[in-house]
Amino acid sequence: MKKYFIKQQYEITSLDNKYKLMMETLNNKKKCINDVLDQINTINTNIENIDLDNTTQTYDLNKITYKAELLDKLYILKKEYELLKTDYNKLDYYNNTGDLILLYYDIRNNTTNYNKEKKNILDFMALNESDSNNKSDNKYLLLEKYCNRIEGIRLVHDEGFNRVNICDKCSIETVLDISESAYICPCCGHSESIIIDEDRQIKEYSPYKRLNHFREWLNQFQAKQTPDIPECVFIDIVKELNKNRITDLSILNRKNMKIILKKLQYNIYYEHIAYIINKLNNLPAPKITRDMEKIFISMFIQIQEPWDLYKPIGRKNFLSYSYVLYKLCELLELDHLLDCFTLLKDPDKIMENDLIWYKICKHLNWQYISSYK
């Protein structure tokens, strides 16, 4: 008789799975808030109708009981609404876990590209010892950090290679399937998921932490950083300003400061222009609120997946951070910040970035704003 190996449905515990589950939960939470508001509005309408029907200024017993029930429900729903409104949201989630999520998908993409070079399963498992010993940034440890931050728990590290697992149905030893992260019964196909050390399956890597760099840009344009810029640089800048007869330092902006730095061959200080201007004129640098920073970070994290989908084949470098911030400011209608960021000079490069950005916006259902408006 032919045996059909039916694999039981199970949840593979991974950071990817937990991320998708959290997104589903937070999206459902938004729906719950709307449902609670609808119920509150309905109850308020019913109470108003009861009051309008009270032409004799007296209530019968049924109306009194019904109104009391409505008021009780209204009280509970308002409390529930306040809890939902102040509870964990997407911005908090991305702020707490964004670095781990980006790093996880960076590793997974690198792992996928690496595996394509392998010819068979033996090649796949034959990793260097140094790769296996890389304990600082592997996917298991990222999952462990994630669980610690979000769920407040620590995972027990269990590679599972030396354990004997018996199928409850067939009473025979199950087989460890590394690719499925599960023990599978060779007889009935029943499977039991586990967490294994995933650094056995990945290549040594040096991921470029985009989120950290993005946060640096947010800090730089607000002059939050205190870079070590020699005094001679400021002296040379002041001399150049005097040559150009610029005495009103309040008119200094990114454009004219960049021209001065370029002329003085101080290109390395471009990223600190906001700080330099602030030190020269003592005027406050542009600022955004903490909540707005969270929105920027949330949007930046969201564009990572479509970027990987639509980036040109063979391209490794991310979009210009100045370009991305410019586009995000456009979407958020923060036009007063647009002067803090510049688009690329080369029209061909702007067009290339715009094509990618168009696909990203379409993927995320965002409004697309062309750079050639």
Secondary structure, DSSP 4 states (H G I P E B T S, - for coil): -----PPPP-----HHHHHHHHHHHHHHHHHHHHHHHHHHHHHHHHHHHHHHH-SSS---HHHHHHHHHHHHHHHHHHHHHHHHHHS--HHHHHHHHHHHHHHHHHHHHHHHHHHHT--SHHHHH---HHHHT--SS-HHHHHHHHHHHHT---------TT---B-TTT-SB-EEETTTTEEE-TTT--EEE----GGGSS-------HHHHHHHHHHHHTT-------HHHHHHHHHHHHHTT---GGG--HHHHHHHHHHTT-GGGGGGHHHHHHHHH-PPPP---HHHHHHHHHHHHHTHHHHHHHSPTT--SPPPHHHHHHHHHHHTT-GGGGGGS---S-HHHHHHHHHHHHHHHHHHTPPP--S--
